[in-house]
Structures are given as structure tokens and as C-alpha cells.
Amino acid sequence: MAAFFTGVVRAPLTGIVLASEMTRNVNLFHPMLGACAMAMLVPALLRNAPIYDSLRDDLLRRERRRATAAIEGEAADAPPPATPAP
């Protein structure tokens, strides 16, 4: 659990503390530390972004598209400019 949490969220200490508190056992501290180190190393080598960074980027991309569509929609709904009388 600690290694999975570390790989997804990139928070190794939080993963180790959560797993230790849930199991009430610190006997596996050293194996968890090694597993969490590998869980940090593998995504770093693969250049994968943490889940929260990916979610934030997707949200910002959707908001930017929505704002752009709203601006273009307002421009399409606006009446054409009046021509001056001769």
C-alpha cells in the first residue's frame, strides 16, 4: 500500500506513515522504505507526472477551452458593427 501510494501521489513518507498506522506494525519499515524508494524511482525514470499534477493540468486545459468557447460564442452572437451613414 505504501509503495502504491508513493508511486501515484509521490509522497513516500505519507505512504509509510499511513501503512504503519493502519497495520499498527513497524516491523516492515525497512522493506516499505525500499519499496517506496523504487516506487519513486520508476516513475521518475519514466518521466510520469504525479496524479495531482495530471489532474490539475487537465482541469486547466478544460477551463481554458471553456473560456475560449465562451469568448468566441459572445463574438459570434454580437451584432455586426453599424456602417456610418453617407
C-alpha positions in Angstrom: 0.0 0.0 0.0 2.8 2.4 0.9 4.6 1.7 -2.4 1.4 2.2 -4.4 0.6 5.5 -2.7 4.1 6.6 -3.2 4.1 5.8 -6.9 0.7 7.5 -7.5 1.0 10.6 -5.3 4.8 10.8 -4.9 4.6 11.2 -1.1 6.8 8.3 0.4 6.7 9.4 4.0 2.9 9.8 4.0 2.6 6.3 2.4 4.8 4.7 5.0 3.1 6.5 7.9 -0.4 5.6 6.6 0.6 1.9 6.2 2.2 1.8 9.6 -0.7 3.4 11.3 -3.3 1.2 9.6 -1.4 -2.1 10.4 -0.1 -0.9 13.8 3.1 -2.6 12.8 6.5 -1.1 12.2 8.3 -4.4 11.7 8.1 -3.9 7.9 9.6 -0.4 8.0 12.8 -1.3 6.1 11.0 -3.3 3.3 8.5 -0.4 2.9 11.3 2.1 2.7 12.9 0.1 -0.1 9.6 -0.4 -1.9 8.8 3.3 -1.6 12.2 4.2 -3.0 11.6 2.0 -6.0 8.1 3.5 -6.4 9.7 7.0 -6.5 12.5 5.9 -8.9 10.5 4.1 -11.6 8.1 7.0 -12.4 10.9 9.4 -12.3 12.8 7.4 -14.8 9.7 7.1 -17.0 9.1 10.8 -16.6 5.5 10.3 -15.5 3.8 13.2 -13.7 2.2 12.7 -10.3 -1.6 12.2 -10.4 -2.4 15.5 -8.9 -0.3 17.4 -11.4 -2.0 15.5 -14.3 -5.5 16.2 -12.8 -4.6 19.9 -12.4 -3.3 20.2 -16.0 -6.5 18.5 -17.3 -8.7 20.8 -15.3 -6.8 23.9 -16.5 -7.0 22.7 -20.1 -10.8 22.2 -19.8 -11.3 25.6 -18.2 -9.2 27.3 -20.9 -11.3 25.6 -23.7 -14.5 26.6 -21.9 -13.3 30.2 -21.6 -12.2 30.3 -25.2 -15.5 28.9 -26.4 -17.4 31.4 -24.3 -15.4 34.3 -25.8 -15.9 33.1 -29.3 -19.6 32.5 -28.7 -20.0 36.0 -27.4 -18.3 37.3 -30.5 -20.5 35.2 -32.8 -23.6 36.4 -31.0 -22.7 40.1 -31.2 -24.4 42.1 -34.0 -22.3 43.3 -36.8 -20.8 46.8 -36.4 -23.0 49.6 -37.8 -21.9 51.2 -41.0 -21.7 55.0 -41.0 -24.3 56.9 -43.0 -23.0 58.6 -46.1 
